[in-house]
Amino acid sequence: MPSCKDITNHTSEYLDRHMPWHKRIGYWLHLLMCVHCKRYVDQLKLTISTIGRTQDATPPDVSDEQIKDISKCLQEQMAKTDRE
């Protein structure tokens, strides 16, 4: 079963459903037992839904290519962190 640190490091994968099913089950079990991690995930869900409803979330002068570049950099940083 994942630790609290694993939960915080991989919440995006869990919410985006980019996590294998066997890891999702462990993640889900952890959230059933740990009120602190459950609260963390719930807060992140609320943040994501709030930002998604905000029309000004992305400034109009940011191109699709720039958004892709930023996303790629963030994914590379997450992958590097996972290896450490």
C-alpha positions in Angstrom: 0.0 0.0 0.0 1.3 3.5 -0.8 2.6 5.8 1.9 1.3 9.3 2.5 4.3 10.6 0.6 3.4 8.4 -2.4 -0.2 9.7 -2.3 1.0 13.4 -2.5 3.5 12.6 -5.2 1.0 10.7 -7.5 -2.3 12.4 -6.9 -2.4 13.8 -10.4 -1.9 10.4 -11.9 -4.7 9.0 -9.7 -7.1 11.8 -10.6 -6.3 11.6 -14.3 -6.6 7.8 -14.3 -3.0 7.4 -15.6 -2.3 4.9 -12.9 -2.4 1.1 -13.3 -5.5 -0.5 -11.7 -3.5 -2.4 -9.1 -1.9 0.8 -7.9 -5.2 2.6 -8.0 -6.6 -0.1 -5.6 -3.8 0.5 -3.1 -4.2 4.2 -3.4 -8.0 3.9 -2.9 -7.5 1.7 0.2 -5.0 4.3 1.7 -7.6 7.1 1.1 -10.2 5.0 3.0 -7.9 4.8 6.1 -6.1 8.1 6.1 -8.2 11.2 6.7 -5.3 13.5 6.0 -4.6 12.2 2.5 -8.3 12.0 1.7 -8.6 15.7 2.7 -5.6 16.5 0.5 -7.1 14.7 -2.5 -10.5 16.4 -2.0 -8.8 19.8 -1.8 -6.9 19.1 -5.0 -10.2 18.0 -6.7 -11.9 21.2 -5.6 -8.9 23.3 -6.8 -9.0 21.6 -10.2 -12.7 22.1 -10.6 -12.6 25.7 -9.5 -9.8 26.5 -12.0 -11.6 24.6 -14.7 -14.6 26.9 -14.3 -12.5 30.1 -14.4 -12.5 31.5 -17.9 -9.4 33.5 -17.1 -7.3 30.5 -16.1 -5.1 30.8 -19.2 -4.2 34.3 -20.3 -5.3 34.9 -23.9 -1.8 35.7 -25.1 -0.5 32.1 -24.3 -0.3 30.0 -27.4 -1.2 26.3 -27.5 2.5 25.5 -28.3 3.6 27.3 -25.1 1.0 25.4 -23.0 2.4 22.1 -24.5 5.9 23.2 -23.7 5.0 24.0 -20.1 3.2 20.7 -19.7 6.1 18.8 -21.1 8.5 20.5 -18.7 6.3 19.7 -15.7 6.0 16.1 -16.8 9.7 15.8 -17.1 10.2 17.3 -13.7 7.7 14.8 -12.2 9.4 11.9 -13.9 12.8 13.1 -12.5 11.4 13.4 -9.0 9.9 9.9 -9.2 13.3 8.4 -10.0 15.0 10.0 -7.0 
